[in-house]
Amino acid sequence: MSPNKPSNLSKEQLVAIVEQVQAILYQDEDANGEAIWTPDKEWDSDTTTEISQALNRRGLRPAEVAFVKE
């Protein structure tokens, strides 16, 4: 089964996904636990896992191995 196509999502859903991915990649906490934007935030395998989970919550993960159809 193919994953949901991003084109099937509403503008609001797409914006929400991009905001989530942006936060995963660039948001951090300062010494007081306040959220800050960090352009040089280090990424690791957990970063990839978090992005994958964000896409999965919107049905953008394939359920099985399948050929890519344009």
N, C-alpha and C positions, 0 to 999 in steps of 0.2 A: 504494500500500500504506500502510495506517495504521500509526502507530508503536505499539510495545508500550504497553499501558495500565499506569499505575502500580499499578492494582489487581491486575495479574497478578504483581507482584513481591512477594517475601516481606518481612516486617517488617524483617529484617536488611538486605536490599538497600535498602529505603527509608531506613532509618537511615543506612546508608553513604553514600547520595546526599546526604542532608541534611547530614551531617557534612562531606562534600566541599564542598558549596556554602557552608556556613558558613565553612569555612577559606578558600575563595577570596575571600569577601567581607570577612572580618575578621581573618585571620591575616597577620602581617607578621614582619619580623625586626628585632631591636634592633641596636645598633652592633656587638655581639659575634657576630652571626649566630644568636642564640637566637630561637626562635619565640615570638612574643607575640601576644596578642589586642589588636586595635586597633579600638575602636568607631567611630572617625572615619576609618578607612582610605579613601583616595580610590579611586574606581572609574573605569575608562576602557573603551575598546572591547575591550581584552584581557581584562577581567573578564567581559564577555559571552561572548567566545570560549571562555574556560576553563569557564564554566558550561555552555555548549552542548556542549563536548567531554565533560564529566562525564555529561550526560544521554545523549549519543550512545553512550558506552561501555556503557550499560544498555539500549540499543535503544529509547530514548525519542525518537529523532529520526525524522520521517517519511522514507521512502525517495524519495517523489515527491510532487508536488502532488496533493492529494485533498480531497474534501469532508469536513468535520468531521461525524462521526456521534456522537451522544450515547449 
